[in-house]
């Protein structure tokens, strides 16, 4: 696992520039102290000196100075940015930290162990959501994994993780979909048998999540993820409907109310052009219900339905940021947090790269290296988004070892996709705070992995908004309680 690293503080109000670095300690690899502080080494943007991009973040008082290669950054007062770039303090501070920064980024990008699986026990679903990343024909008439095969699959997965993870580690296994509760008997048998080893979760549309199922999942400490796409039935049911066209909002809200207070609850909202303008009202709805953690995930265009529902990037940025602003206001008014997990993960990527909880906003992404996906037929892909793209199946779990499957070209072409190889990403100041996601979506739209994110403008705007959050001292309010636990000391220079 990655070591959690040091963090930043928000900009100090005292006169003069305030340096905010991602990590602490360490000189440039192979450099002597005299070299680090020599005039040639301190010449910014020339020769062996460090390179810094100036990023307009839309803040009245601050701009960001970024070394994109190492994800080092500084929030500089606007009026002093040029002095900072031409002075000696910035390069000196950077060079003191360069080796540590590079090592931390190397770890989170290339040295994490595989520790999670997304497992689809059935191809079928009882809903016909317009944006699903799985092919419609499979969801309507696909097959379930036989219960005995599911148990065999779990045994093979356990064997793999026992051989690769440290003793005592408990990998995560999320029964995903389509709708996993259509194979409830097999899923629950697996949880009963392997609950002492795997940390199980179930991502469900709640149609089959009755009191008995809730009780079982709570008893076994399973995570429970549910999907809600709007604050009202009129909005939410636009994209989440049964095959007969009926909405399920009321039923999902009923399940939500039964789960409030359960620590394993997580909410996912898929953001589309149908609900993007309601995001501020949606966070108010969640907060009023007592939700403490949710994901507002922009829809992926892996399948045609998702592509047709992608929101305008300008609208997405505007209403997404308004929703985040509203969570801050609600916290100030009530003292209760509603953390938007995908944005909070970006903030962690800025202040403590090794503490990231999600792996979609870094390159290579986590698919195939931090986690992988297993389909109902035993097919294995780098992540769930690739299950609907057969050319990215590494093989079959029942025919090959997991170790061999994750080493196939279907996996390695994903695990070696890096922003440094992409235009315009390789010259972007925020490339390591974005990661050019999602490779499955990129491939589906462009026919190749070597292209930037379809939502590039949004992700760049999100990084600038994150810097504004830090500049305004709102970091703690938008992150989980205890996010600093286990981190090194905060360094402010």
C-alpha positions as CSV (number, residue, x, y, z in Angstrom):
1,X,0.0,0.0,0.0
2,X,1.1,3.6,-0.5
3,X,2.6,5.4,2.4
4,X,0.5,8.4,3.4
5,X,2.5,11.6,2.9
6,X,2.5,15.1,4.3
7,X,-0.1,17.6,3.4
8,X,-0.7,21.3,2.9
9,X,-2.3,24.1,4.9
10,X,-4.5,26.7,3.4
11,X,-2.7,30.0,2.4
12,X,-1.6,32.0,5.4
13,X,-3.2,35.5,5.6
14,X,0.1,37.0,6.9
15,X,2.0,39.4,4.6
16,X,4.4,37.8,2.2
17,X,4.2,34.6,0.1
18,X,3.3,31.3,1.8
19,X,4.7,28.1,0.4
20,X,2.4,25.0,0.4
21,X,4.2,21.9,-0.6
22,X,2.8,18.4,-1.1
23,X,5.5,16.5,0.8
24,X,8.6,17.1,2.9
25,X,12.2,16.0,3.0
26,X,14.7,14.7,0.5
27,X,17.1,16.3,-2.1
28,X,17.2,15.7,-5.8
29,X,18.4,12.2,-6.4
30,X,22.2,12.1,-6.9
31,X,22.7,15.8,-6.2
32,X,25.1,17.3,-3.7
33,X,24.0,20.1,-1.3
34,X,26.2,22.5,-3.2
35,X,24.6,21.6,-6.5
36,X,21.1,22.0,-5.1
37,X,21.8,25.6,-4.0
38,X,24.0,26.6,-6.8
39,X,23.0,29.5,-9.1
40,X,22.5,27.2,-12.1
41,X,20.2,24.9,-10.2
42,X,18.0,27.7,-9.0
43,X,17.3,29.1,-12.5
44,X,13.7,28.4,-13.0
45,X,12.5,27.1,-16.4
46,X,16.0,26.8,-17.9
47,X,18.7,24.2,-17.9
48,X,18.8,21.9,-14.9
49,X,16.6,24.3,-12.9
50,X,13.0,23.2,-12.0
51,X,10.1,24.1,-14.3
52,X,7.0,25.8,-13.0
53,X,3.7,26.4,-14.8
54,X,1.6,29.4,-13.7
55,X,-2.0,28.3,-13.4
56,X,-4.9,30.7,-13.3
57,X,-7.3,29.2,-10.7
58,X,-10.0,31.9,-10.8
59,X,-9.2,33.2,-7.3
60,X,-9.0,37.0,-6.7
61,X,-5.9,36.7,-4.5
62,X,-3.9,33.6,-5.5
63,X,-2.5,31.8,-8.5
64,X,-0.9,28.3,-8.5
65,X,2.7,27.6,-9.4
66,X,3.0,24.0,-10.3
67,X,5.8,21.5,-11.1
68,X,3.7,19.1,-13.1
69,X,6.2,16.3,-13.2
70,X,6.2,15.8,-9.4
71,X,2.8,17.4,-8.5
72,X,4.5,20.0,-6.3
73,X,2.5,23.2,-6.1
74,X,2.5,26.6,-4.5
75,X,-0.3,29.0,-4.0
76,X,1.3,32.4,-4.5
77,X,-0.3,35.8,-3.9
78,X,-1.0,37.2,-7.4
79,X,1.0,40.3,-6.9
80,X,4.1,38.3,-5.9
81,X,3.9,35.4,-8.4
82,X,6.7,36.8,-10.6
83,X,8.9,37.6,-7.7
84,X,8.4,34.0,-6.5
85,X,9.3,32.6,-9.9
86,X,12.4,34.7,-10.2
87,X,13.5,34.5,-6.6
88,X,15.6,31.8,-4.9
89,X,13.2,30.5,-2.3
90,X,10.9,28.6,-4.6
91,X,13.5,26.5,-6.5
92,X,15.4,25.9,-3.2
93,X,12.3,24.6,-1.5
94,X,11.3,22.5,-4.5
95,X,14.7,20.9,-4.9
96,X,14.8,20.0,-1.2
97,X,11.6,18.0,-1.7
98,X,12.0,16.8,-5.3
99,X,13.2,13.3,-4.5
100,X,10.5,12.7,-1.9
101,X,7.8,14.0,-4.2
102,X,8.9,11.9,-7.1
103,X,9.1,8.8,-4.9
104,X,5.6,9.3,-3.5
105,X,4.1,9.8,-7.0
106,X,5.9,6.8,-8.3
107,X,4.5,4.7,-5.5
108,X,0.9,5.7,-6.0
109,X,1.2,5.4,-9.8
110,X,3.1,2.2,-10.1
111,X,3.8,0.3,-6.8
112,X,0.4,-0.3,-5.2
113,X,-0.7,-3.9,-4.8
114,X,-3.9,-5.2,-6.3
115,X,-6.4,-5.3,-3.4
116,X,-9.9,-5.2,-4.8
117,X,-12.3,-6.9,-7.2
118,X,-15.6,-5.9,-8.8
119,X,-17.5,-9.1,-9.2
120,X,-20.6,-9.3,-11.5
121,X,-22.5,-12.5,-10.5
122,X,-25.1,-12.0,-13.2
123,X,-25.3,-10.2,-16.5
124,X,-29.0,-9.5,-15.9
125,X,-30.6,-6.4,-14.5
126,X,-34.2,-5.6,-13.5
127,X,-33.7,-2.0,-14.6
128,X,-32.9,-0.5,-18.0
129,X,-30.9,2.6,-17.0
130,X,-30.2,4.7,-20.1
131,X,-26.5,5.1,-19.3
132,X,-25.4,1.7,-18.2
133,X,-21.8,0.7,-19.1
134,X,-22.9,-2.9,-19.8
135,X,-24.5,-3.9,-23.2
136,X,-28.3,-3.7,-23.2
137,X,-28.8,-7.2,-24.7
138,X,-26.8,-8.8,-21.9
139,X,-28.7,-7.0,-19.2
140,X,-32.0,-8.1,-20.6
141,X,-31.3,-11.7,-21.4
142,X,-27.9,-12.6,-20.0
143,X,-27.0,-15.4,-17.6
144,X,-26.2,-15.8,-14.0
145,X,-23.0,-17.4,-12.6
146,X,-23.9,-20.8,-11.2
147,X,-23.7,-20.8,-7.3
148,X,-21.0,-23.6,-7.4
149,X,-19.0,-21.6,-9.9
150,X,-19.3,-18.5,-7.8
151,X,-17.8,-20.3,-4.8
152,X,-15.1,-21.7,-7.0
153,X,-14.3,-18.1,-8.3
154,X,-14.1,-16.8,-4.7
155,X,-11.7,-19.6,-3.8
156,X,-9.5,-18.7,-6.8
157,X,-9.6,-15.0,-5.9
158,X,-8.7,-15.7,-2.3
159,X,-5.8,-17.9,-3.5
160,X,-4.4,-15.0,-5.6
161,X,-4.7,-12.4,-2.8
162,X,-3.1,-14.7,-0.2
163,X,-0.1,-15.1,-2.5
164,X,0.2,-11.4,-3.2
165,X,-0.9,-9.3,-0.2
166,X,0.8,-9.0,3.2
167,X,-0.4,-11.4,5.9
168,X,-3.6,-10.2,7.5
169,X,-4.6,-8.0,4.6
170,X,-8.3,-8.2,3.7
171,X,-9.0,-7.4,0.1
172,X,-12.3,-5.8,-0.9
173,X,-14.8,-7.6,-3.1
174,X,-17.8,-5.7,-4.3
175,X,-20.7,-7.6,-5.9
176,X,-21.6,-5.3,-8.7
177,X,-23.9,-5.2,-11.7
178,X,-26.0,-5.4,-13.6
179,X,-28.0,-6.2,-10.4
180,X,-26.2,-8.6,-8.1
181,X,-29.3,-9.4,-5.9
182,X,-30.8,-11.2,-8.9
183,X,-28.2,-13.8,-7.8
184,X,-28.8,-13.2,-4.1
185,X,-28.6,-16.9,-3.0
186,X,-25.2,-17.4,-4.5
187,X,-24.0,-14.0,-3.4
188,X,-25.1,-14.5,0.2
189,X,-23.5,-18.0,0.3
190,X,-20.3,-16.5,-0.8
191,X,-20.4,-13.8,1.9
192,X,-21.2,-16.4,4.6
193,X,-18.3,-18.6,3.6
194,X,-15.6,-15.9,2.9
195,X,-16.7,-13.1,5.1
196,X,-13.8,-13.5,7.4
197,X,-11.4,-12.9,4.5
198,X,-12.9,-10.5,2.0
199,X,-14.4,-7.1,2.9
200,X,-17.6,-7.5,1.0
201,X,-19.8,-4.9,-0.6
202,X,-23.0,-4.9,-2.7
203,X,-23.9,-2.3,-5.2
204,X,-27.7,-2.5,-5.7
205,X,-30.5,-0.6,-7.4
206,X,-32.6,-1.5,-4.2
207,X,-35.5,-3.2,-6.1
208,X,-34.7,-6.5,-4.3
209,X,-33.2,-5.0,-1.2
210,X,-35.9,-6.0,1.3
211,X,-35.6,-6.1,5.1
212,X,-34.2,-9.6,5.2
213,X,-31.4,-8.7,2.7
214,X,-30.6,-5.5,4.6
215,X,-30.4,-7.4,7.9
216,X,-28.1,-10.0,6.3
217,X,-25.8,-7.5,4.8
218,X,-25.6,-5.4,8.1
219,X,-25.0,-8.6,10.1
220,X,-22.0,-9.4,8.0
221,X,-20.6,-5.9,7.9
222,X,-21.0,-5.5,4.1
223,X,-20.9,-2.2,2.4
224,X,-24.1,-1.2,0.7
225,X,-24.1,1.1,-2.3
226,X,-27.3,2.5,-3.8
227,X,-28.0,4.7,-6.7
228,X,-30.1,7.9,-6.7
229,X,-30.0,10.3,-9.6
230,X,-32.2,13.2,-8.4
231,X,-34.0,14.9,-5.5
232,X,-37.4,14.1,-7.0
233,X,-39.0,11.2,-8.8
234,X,-39.5,13.4,-11.9
235,X,-35.8,13.9,-12.2
236,X,-34.4,10.6,-10.9
237,X,-36.7,8.4,-13.0
238,X,-35.7,10.0,-16.3
239,X,-32.7,7.6,-16.5
240,X,-33.4,4.9,-13.9
241,X,-36.4,2.9,-15.0
242,X,-37.6,-0.7,-15.2
243,X,-37.9,-2.5,-18.5
244,X,-41.6,-1.5,-18.5
245,X,-40.7,2.1,-18.1
246,X,-41.6,2.6,-14.4
247,X,-39.4,4.6,-12.1
248,X,-38.0,3.3,-8.8
249,X,-37.3,6.6,-7.0
250,X,-39.8,6.0,-4.2
251,X,-38.6,2.5,-3.5
252,X,-34.9,3.7,-3.5
253,X,-35.7,6.5,-1.0
254,X,-37.4,4.0,1.3
255,X,-34.3,1.8,1.3
256,X,-32.1,4.9,1.9
257,X,-34.2,5.9,4.9
258,X,-33.8,2.4,6.3
259,X,-30.0,2.5,5.9
260,X,-29.3,6.0,7.2
261,X,-26.7,5.7,10.0
262,X,-25.3,2.5,8.7
263,X,-21.5,3.1,8.4
264,X,-21.3,1.0,5.3
265,X,-23.8,3.0,3.3
266,X,-22.6,4.8,0.1
267,X,-24.7,6.7,-2.4
268,X,-23.8,7.0,-6.1
269,X,-25.3,9.6,-8.4
270,X,-24.6,9.3,-12.1
271,X,-24.5,12.9,-13.5
272,X,-26.1,13.3,-16.9
273,X,-27.7,16.1,-18.9
274,X,-31.0,15.0,-17.4
275,X,-30.0,15.8,-13.8
276,X,-27.0,18.1,-13.9
277,X,-29.0,21.3,-13.2
278,X,-30.5,19.7,-10.0
279,X,-27.2,18.9,-8.3
280,X,-27.4,21.7,-5.7
281,X,-30.9,20.6,-4.8
282,X,-29.8,16.9,-4.7
283,X,-27.1,17.6,-2.1
284,X,-29.7,19.4,0.0
285,X,-31.9,16.3,-0.4
286,X,-29.1,14.0,0.7
287,X,-28.1,16.2,3.6
288,X,-31.7,16.5,4.9
289,X,-31.9,12.7,4.8
290,X,-28.8,12.3,6.9
291,X,-26.4,11.1,4.1
292,X,-22.8,11.7,5.0
293,X,-21.0,10.5,1.9
294,X,-22.0,10.4,-1.8
295,X,-20.4,10.2,-5.2
296,X,-21.5,12.6,-8.0
297,X,-19.9,10.7,-10.9
298,X,-20.1,12.2,-14.4
299,X,-21.6,9.6,-16.7
300,X,-19.1,7.5,-18.7
301,X,-19.5,7.2,-22.4
302,X,-18.4,3.6,-22.6
303,X,-21.7,2.6,-24.2
304,X,-23.8,4.7,-26.7
305,X,-26.5,5.3,-24.1
306,X,-24.0,7.0,-21.8
307,X,-22.5,9.0,-24.6
308,X,-26.0,10.3,-25.5
309,X,-26.5,11.4,-21.9
310,X,-23.2,13.2,-21.3
311,X,-23.8,16.7,-19.9
312,X,-22.3,19.9,-21.5
313,X,-19.0,20.4,-19.8
314,X,-19.7,24.0,-18.9
315,X,-23.0,23.1,-17.3
316,X,-21.4,20.2,-15.5
317,X,-18.7,22.4,-14.0
318,X,-21.1,25.2,-13.0
319,X,-23.7,23.0,-11.2
320,X,-21.1,20.5,-9.8
321,X,-19.3,23.4,-8.1
322,X,-22.5,25.0,-7.0
323,X,-23.4,21.6,-5.3
324,X,-20.0,21.6,-3.6
325,X,-20.5,25.1,-2.4
326,X,-23.9,24.1,-1.0
327,X,-22.3,21.2,0.9
328,X,-20.0,23.8,2.5
329,X,-22.9,26.1,3.4
330,X,-24.9,23.2,4.9
331,X,-21.9,22.2,7.0
332,X,-21.5,25.8,8.2
333,X,-25.2,26.0,9.0
334,X,-25.6,22.6,10.7
335,X,-22.2,21.2,11.6
336,X,-23.0,18.1,9.6
337,X,-20.8,17.1,6.7
338,X,-21.9,15.7,3.4
339,X,-18.7,14.6,1.7
340,X,-18.7,14.3,-2.1
341,X,-16.2,11.5,-2.4
342,X,-15.0,11.9,-5.9
343,X,-14.1,15.5,-5.3
344,X,-12.7,14.8,-1.9
345,X,-10.4,12.3,-3.5
346,X,-9.1,15.0,-5.8
347,X,-8.4,17.2,-2.8
348,X,-6.5,14.4,-1.2
349,X,-4.6,14.0,-4.4
350,X,-3.5,17.6,-4.0
351,X,-2.5,17.5,-0.4
352,X,-1.5,13.9,0.2
353,X,-1.1,11.8,-3.0
354,X,-0.5,8.6,-1.1
355,X,-3.8,8.9,0.8
356,X,-6.1,8.8,-2.3
357,X,-9.1,6.5,-1.8
358,X,-10.2,6.3,-5.5
359,X,-8.0,5.6,-8.5
360,X,-9.8,7.0,-11.5
361,X,-8.2,10.5,-11.4
362,X,-4.6,9.4,-11.8
363,X,-2.6,7.8,-14.6
364,X,-2.3,4.9,-15.0
365,X,-5.7,4.6,-13.5
366,X,-6.4,1.9,-10.9
367,X,-7.9,-0.5,-13.5
368,X,-5.8,-3.7,-13.8
369,X,-3.3,-2.7,-11.1
370,X,-5.3,-1.7,-7.9
371,X,-8.4,-3.6,-8.8
372,X,-9.9,-5.7,-11.6
373,X,-13.4,-7.0,-12.6
374,X,-14.9,-10.4,-13.0
375,X,-17.9,-11.0,-15.2
376,X,-20.7,-13.5,-14.8
377,X,-19.0,-15.9,-17.3
378,X,-15.7,-15.7,-15.5
379,X,-14.3,-13.2,-17.9
380,X,-11.7,-10.9,-16.3
381,X,-11.1,-7.2,-17.3
382,X,-9.1,-4.3,-15.9
383,X,-12.3,-2.8,-14.5
384,X,-16.1,-3.0,-14.8
385,X,-16.2,-0.4,-17.6
386,X,-14.2,-2.8,-19.8
387,X,-16.5,-5.8,-19.2
388,X,-18.6,-4.6,-22.2
389,X,-15.5,-4.4,-24.4
390,X,-14.4,-8.0,-25.1
391,X,-11.1,-6.9,-26.6
392,X,-10.1,-5.9,-23.1
393,X,-10.8,-9.3,-21.5
394,X,-7.6,-10.9,-20.3
395,X,-9.1,-14.3,-20.3
396,X,-11.3,-16.4,-18.1
397,X,-10.9,-16.9,-14.3
398,X,-11.8,-20.6,-14.6
399,X,-9.2,-21.3,-17.3
400,X,-6.1,-19.2,-16.2
401,X,-4.5,-18.0,-13.0
402,X,-5.3,-14.4,-11.9
403,X,-1.5,-13.8,-12.0
404,X,-1.4,-14.7,-15.7
405,X,-4.6,-12.9,-16.5
406,X,-3.5,-9.5,-15.1
407,X,-0.2,-9.8,-17.2
408,X,-2.0,-10.1,-20.5
409,X,-1.8,-7.4,-23.2
410,X,-5.5,-6.6,-22.5
411,X,-4.4,-5.5,-19.0
412,X,-1.0,-4.1,-19.7
413,X,-2.1,-1.6,-22.4
414,X,-4.4,-0.1,-19.7
415,X,-1.8,-0.2,-16.8
416,X,0.8,1.5,-19.0
417,X,-1.4,4.3,-20.3
418,X,0.2,7.5,-18.9
419,X,-0.6,11.1,-19.3
420,X,3.0,11.8,-20.3
421,X,2.3,10.0,-23.6
422,X,-0.9,12.0,-24.5
423,X,-1.6,15.3,-26.2
424,X,-2.4,17.8,-24.8
425,X,-2.0,16.0,-21.4
426,X,1.8,15.8,-21.4
427,X,2.0,19.6,-21.3
428,X,-0.9,20.2,-18.9
429,X,0.0,21.6,-15.4
430,X,-2.7,19.5,-13.7
431,X,-2.1,16.2,-15.5
432,X,-1.4,14.3,-12.2
433,X,-4.6,15.7,-10.6
434,X,-6.7,14.5,-13.5
435,X,-5.3,11.4,-15.0
436,X,-7.2,11.7,-18.3
437,X,-10.0,9.3,-17.4
438,X,-11.5,7.0,-18.2
439,X,-9.5,4.7,-20.6
440,X,-12.6,2.6,-21.4
441,X,-14.6,5.7,-22.2
442,X,-11.6,7.1,-24.2
443,X,-11.4,3.9,-26.2
444,X,-15.1,3.6,-26.8
445,X,-15.2,7.2,-28.2
446,X,-11.9,7.3,-30.0
447,X,-11.1,3.7,-30.9
448,X,-7.8,4.0,-29.1
449,X,-6.5,4.5,-25.6
450,X,-4.0,7.2,-26.6
451,X,-6.4,10.2,-26.4
452,X,-7.3,12.7,-23.7
453,X,-10.4,12.6,-21.5
454,X,-13.6,13.4,-23.3
455,X,-14.4,15.6,-20.3
456,X,-11.0,17.3,-20.3
457,X,-12.3,20.8,-19.8
458,X,-14.4,19.8,-16.8
459,X,-11.5,18.0,-15.1
460,X,-9.2,21.0,-15.6
461,X,-11.9,23.3,-14.2
462,X,-12.3,20.9,-11.2
463,X,-8.6,21.1,-10.4
464,X,-8.8,24.9,-10.5
465,X,-11.8,24.8,-8.2
466,X,-9.9,22.5,-5.8
467,X,-7.1,25.1,-5.5
468,X,-9.7,27.8,-4.8
469,X,-11.1,25.6,-2.0
470,X,-7.7,25.4,-0.4
471,X,-7.0,29.1,-0.9
472,X,-10.3,29.9,0.9
473,X,-9.5,27.6,3.9
474,X,-12.4,25.2,3.1
475,X,-10.3,22.0,2.9
476,X,-11.4,20.4,6.2
477,X,-15.1,21.1,5.5
478,X,-15.0,19.2,2.3
479,X,-13.0,16.2,3.4
480,X,-13.9,13.2,5.6
481,X,-13.4,13.6,9.4
482,X,-10.1,12.2,10.4
483,X,-8.5,12.6,6.9
484,X,-5.3,13.8,8.5
485,X,-4.9,10.7,10.7
486,X,-1.7,8.8,9.8
487,X,-0.3,11.6,7.7
488,X,3.1,13.2,8.3
489,X,3.3,16.6,9.8
490,X,1.9,19.5,7.9
491,X,4.6,21.7,6.4
492,X,4.2,25.4,5.8
493,X,7.1,27.5,4.7
